[in-house]
Amino acid sequence: MVPLPAERHAGANSAHHVIPVEVWKEEQSFFNNIGIGKDMNSAFNGINFPGSASAMKQDAGKGMDIFHSSNHHNYSDILRRRIARVE
């Protein structure tokens, strides 16, 4: 994914990883084994949604009940547990 300028990231929708970089790197061998190890930044691992609570409330995020928080430990932990079940 191509990073957006800071002023656009803070206010509008922007691209984010579905599987966060930290989790992907921790589980790199799993992703390699299932044939997607080089695809961390591909479109299938991306989602476009508001980059902040204020963007969610503005036109860019109308109809969305979620925004990106760089503090997503709970989400990452859920992914780790689900990957462990598949392995």
Beta strands, then each sheet from edge to edge (+ up, - down):
strand 1: 13-17
strand 2: 46-50
sheet 1: 1+ 2-
end
